[in-house]
Structures are given as C-alpha cells and as structure tokens.
C-alpha cells in the first residue's frame, strides 16, 4: 500500500454573504447559481489547473430540495463549465456540510483515489429555512431519545448558559460586539475582500452587484445589545446580537495532493494535519467542538497550546465561549477569530466551514511565526467538527 498522500488547501473563495429573507440581496437569486458563481470565480483564479484534472466535486447543502437539491456537486460542476467527465455529489452534515465535503474529499486524496478535488457548500436560508420540510421520526420524542426542543438551535444555546452560569449574557454580548468590530477592521484593512467573488443580483430597483457581506453592524454597543429581545426564552440570554443571523451564501475550495499541486504549479496555502467529528447530546449541541477538537489534537499529536490561530464558527457567542473556557483560552485572545466571525458576517449553514478555512489560509500568509491553525464548529443535532492545518509559510521565528 502506498504511503498516505499529503493534502493541501490550494485556494478558496466565497460569495459575499447576504441576509436571508425577502429584504436580503439574494432573494431573487437561485441557490445553485450562488455555488456555481463561486466555483467559476475559483477556477478563473487558478487558470493553471486543467479542468479535466478535477477528480471530484463535493458540494454541501443542509436543505436539499428545489434549487438546492438535485445532486448539487454534479449539477454545479456542469453549470460551472467543468468537463462532463468530472463527477460530483452532494453532502449534508447540517452546519458542517462544507467542512465535511473538505474532509471527505481530502481523505480520498490521502488514500490516493484523487489528485484534485473541489469541495464547498451553499445555503440559501431565505428560500430554504432550516428544517423546512423535515419530518423527524416520532420515536425521537416518544422514546425520549432527544428533547422536543433539541431542533431549536436558539434553545440549545440557552441551555449552554444554564449549564455554565459563568458564561453570562454580558460575556456573550461583549463577544458579539467584538465580532462586529473585528470584521469591520478586517474589511478596513482589505483582508476579506480578496477572497470574495462578486455576484450579480436583481431586485425591484433593477440589477446590482453583491461585493460585500450584507448587514454588518460595526456600530454595535453593549448598551444597544442589552436592550435586544430574547426570542428563545423570556428573560433569556441569547439575542440577535450574540447569535449568527440567518444567511444566504456559498463557499468553495480547491484541494490537491502535494504532488499534484507541485506538478500543476498550484499554490499550497495550508497543509491538512488532522480532522475529527464527534457527537454530544443534541440539547447542548454547542459543546460539540470540544470533543472533536480533543480528538483532532490527539490524532495530530498536538496540544491546544500548539495552535497559533483559531477560526471558530460563531453560531452563538456562548458556544464559542464554552470551548474557549474548556481549553483555558481568554475571551479576547488575539489568536481567536482575529477577523471576527459569523455573528457579524452570518452563517449560511452548509457553507460556513470553508469560510473558516479561507480566512485561516489568509492569516497564515500574514503570520509565518504560526505553525498550526484550527477551524472548528458546532453542528445541529449534537455534533462538532474540527480540522487542524499547518502553515506552509512557517519560518520558526517568534513574532
């Protein structure tokens, strides 16, 4: 048996993220068109890749119906102009869809089955609300396998506040405010825009171009956050200010074996070190990334202290804080979400995993003193996912 191949993250791009719903910029845009736009943008950025060398297209979506159904990886590949010889499939692990598309395609590259793969995700939450037409098996409640509210993500976040009283609403609000401020600063510095693919949009006003994430709120204050409603529970702690908004958007990445990347003259922005997924009680799904991170670190032979940059999906502030507390990391640690996160830019379920990777890859370029970085997220129905990456720009020098 051949040695396992090294897998590299060649490149990644995404559409700007839009607010879900009738007032959002993508209300009149199809879900499959979002992922196709992202794929075309990435292929244009990597002209040295012969299109017939793509061995697989793995595209995730949580609600696979209508314009977000029909084996997205295959249909998007055809629509993006890849040769008909390139196969594709759709994949679903709720919020970790794109992350799972990456790890599944990466495993196939490591095994030697593929040289080059495209992996990404799309979620149009305006057209396809989470759990829209789902029909949960009655045994879940009848046999008390899960609590009736385990499918309500906001209530699972309230339960984390219950379980960890030291994770106060004030801490969550401050984390949410900092997320808005950090995203605004990253935009100001021009860090985020290079990896956004503009999308033509249509509204009653006519045609337009989506170039930035919609609905950022850099002017957020603690005083303003204190007045927001707590929709999931009277006198609760989870609000629109410390949770990710419903969002539309698509992300896509290009993966390759290190050998294929060298042969084709492709960039290697990150090297895959390890990954892991783990399950927890669905009622407290937010703690999912804790066991998945412990598993991934163990597989890599690393400890949490080896990780120099963290890109954690901010489904809810309390969920990120529970992981930071567990590992003894400060709420304001500069290594964590340096460019803010989903509370500000949004969380289009199945596409968020690759957004984390796109940002970590950029941060690696800016931080040659950092050797390892981590992308992690909680997943609906009680799961967590973690991917650990190595920085090819690492120079061993302390900053």
Helices and strands as residue ranges (DSSP letters): E 7-15, E 18-19, H 31-45, G 51-53, E 56-60, G 66-68, H 72-79, E 88-91, G 94-96, H 97-111, E 116-124, H 139-142, H 153-163, H 169-188, G 193-195, E 196-197, E 199-203, E 206-210, H 222-226, E 247-257, H 258-264, E 270-279, G 282-287, H 288-300, G 304-306, E 307-312, H 317-326, H 342-345, G 349-351, H 352-366, E 372-379, E 383-390
